[in-house]
């Protein structure tokens, strides 16, 4: 009720949603972007001129924009996303939209990875989506989208000895500027 009521105010253009409300918000909007449909979460809402609420997900797009600012273009590349929860799903959705050569997914919950793969394939049938091991060998980009690294002593999300020198790495843990994952990479 609050979400719809807030858009009755004349000075509200949109709302940014954070945890733990991103998943619930999906069911509260009238129109969803492909990113929301794939990720199953929504972090931005705006009111359309006809009064319908439109939801979008910017977490993955922000990640892709960051990659590009650092000089990595995901189009045509081999990508690995380890972790297919909320942020991993959003990142995978935005990466798929760049038309990579292959998008590899891994999660400790295989059903979550398979579900994400199915949603990605339905929205991006031209992208090869593979669910498999967290092996970074021959990948152009690897992304740690797991909570591993939030606590000191956490294991690495993949075998770092198999990481190639040319592989670009991405991290979602925000606890510190240079995480253990990035230091090892």
C-alpha positions in Angstrom: 0.0 0.0 0.0 2.8 2.4 0.8 4.6 2.0 -2.5 1.5 3.0 -4.5 0.6 5.8 -2.1 4.0 7.4 -2.3 3.6 7.9 -6.0 0.5 10.0 -5.3 2.8 12.7 -4.1 3.6 15.4 -6.7 7.3 15.5 -6.0 8.1 11.8 -6.4 9.6 10.7 -9.7 10.9 7.3 -8.5 12.1 5.1 -5.7 15.2 3.1 -5.2 14.7 -0.1 -3.3 17.3 -1.9 -1.2 17.5 -5.2 0.7 15.5 -6.9 2.0 12.7 -5.5 -0.2 14.1 -6.1 -3.8 12.4 -9.4 -4.2 9.0 -8.4 -2.7 8.9 -5.3 -4.9 8.7 -7.4 -8.1 5.1 -8.4 -7.1 4.2 -4.8 -6.4 4.9 -3.2 -9.8 2.8 -3.5 -13.0 5.5 -3.5 -15.6 9.0 -5.2 -15.3 12.1 -5.0 -17.3 13.8 -8.1 -18.6 16.5 -7.6 -16.0 13.8 -7.9 -13.3 12.3 -10.9 -14.9 15.6 -12.7 -15.1 16.9 -11.6 -11.6 13.6 -11.9 -9.8 14.4 -8.7 -7.9 13.7 -5.0 -8.5 15.6 -2.0 -7.1 14.1 0.9 -9.0 10.5 1.9 -9.4 9.0 4.8 -11.3 5.4 5.8 -12.1 4.5 5.8 -15.8 2.2 8.6 -17.1 -0.7 6.2 -17.1 -0.2 5.5 -13.4 1.3 2.1 -13.7 4.4 1.3 -11.7 7.4 0.2 -13.7 10.2 -1.8 -12.0 13.8 -2.2 -13.1 17.1 -3.6 -11.8 20.2 -1.6 -12.0 22.7 -3.7 -10.0 23.9 -5.7 -13.0 24.0 -2.7 -15.3 26.1 -0.8 -12.8 28.5 -3.8 -12.7 28.8 -3.9 -16.5 29.3 -0.1 -16.7 32.1 -0.5 -14.2 33.7 -3.2 -16.3 33.6 -1.0 -19.3 35.1 2.0 -17.4 38.0 -0.3 -16.5 38.5 -1.2 -20.1 36.7 -4.6 -20.4 34.1 -5.1 -23.1 32.1 -8.3 -22.4 30.6 -8.6 -25.9 32.0 -11.7 -27.6 33.9 -12.9 -24.5 33.8 -16.0 -22.3 32.4 -15.2 -18.9 32.0 -17.0 -15.6 29.7 -15.8 -12.8 30.1 -17.7 -9.6 27.1 -17.2 -7.4 23.6 -16.9 -8.8 21.8 -15.3 -5.9 20.3 -11.8 -6.2 23.4 -9.8 -7.3 24.8 -12.7 -9.3 21.5 -13.0 -11.2 21.4 -9.3 -11.9 25.0 -9.3 -13.1 24.3 -12.3 -15.3 21.2 -10.6 -16.8 23.2 -7.5 -17.8 26.2 -9.5 -19.0 23.9 -11.6 -21.2 22.5 -8.4 -22.8 26.0 -7.6 -24.0 26.0 -10.7 -26.2 29.0 -12.6 -24.8 30.4 -15.7 -26.6 29.5 -17.8 -23.6 28.1 -17.1 -20.2 29.0 -19.8 -17.6 27.1 -20.0 -14.3 28.1 -21.7 -11.1 26.4 -21.9 -7.7 26.5 -24.1 -4.6 22.8 -24.6 -5.2 22.6 -26.2 -8.7 18.8 -25.6 -8.9 19.4 -21.8 -8.5 21.9 -21.8 -11.3 19.7 -23.9 -13.6 16.7 -21.7 -13.0 18.7 -18.6 -13.8 20.1 -20.3 -16.9 16.5 -21.0 -18.1 15.4 -17.4 -17.6 18.5 -16.1 -19.4 18.0 -18.5 -22.3 14.3 -17.4 -22.7 15.3 -13.7 -22.8 18.6 -14.1 -24.7 18.3 -17.2 -27.0 21.3 -16.2 -29.0 23.6 -16.4 -25.9 25.2 -19.7 -25.0 24.4 -20.2 -21.3 26.2 -23.1 -19.5 25.8 -24.3 -15.9 28.8 -26.0 -14.7 31.9 -25.9 -12.5 33.5 -22.8 -11.1 36.6 -23.4 -13.3 38.1 -20.1 -14.5 40.4 -21.7 -17.1 40.2 -20.0 -20.5 37.7 -17.4 -19.2 38.0 -13.7 -20.2 36.1 -12.6 -17.2 35.3 -14.2 -13.8 33.0 -12.7 -11.3 32.8 -13.5 -7.6 29.1 -12.9 -6.9 29.1 -15.0 -3.7 29.4 -13.8 -0.1 32.8 -15.5 0.0 35.3 -12.9 1.0 33.1 -11.0 3.4 34.8 -12.7 6.3 38.5 -13.1 6.9 39.6 -16.7 6.2 36.8 -17.4 3.7 37.8 -19.8 0.9 38.3 -18.5 -2.6 35.2 -18.9 -4.8 37.3 -20.8 -7.4 40.7 -22.4 -7.9 42.8 -19.3 -8.3 45.7 -21.4 -9.7 43.6 -22.0 -12.8 43.1 -18.3 -13.4 44.9 -17.0 -16.6 47.0 -13.9 -16.5 44.8 -12.3 -19.2 41.5 -12.9 -17.2 39.7 -9.9 -16.0 38.2 -10.4 -12.5 35.2 -8.8 -10.9 34.1 -8.8 -7.3 30.8 -7.9 -5.5 32.1 -7.9 -1.9 32.2 -4.3 -0.7 33.8 -4.9 2.7 37.2 -3.6 1.6 38.7 -1.9 -1.4 41.0 -4.8 -2.3 39.5 -8.1 -1.2 41.4 -11.3 -0.7 40.0 -12.5 -4.1 41.3 -9.5 -5.9 44.7 -9.7 -4.1 45.2 -13.3 -5.2 44.0 -12.6 -8.7 
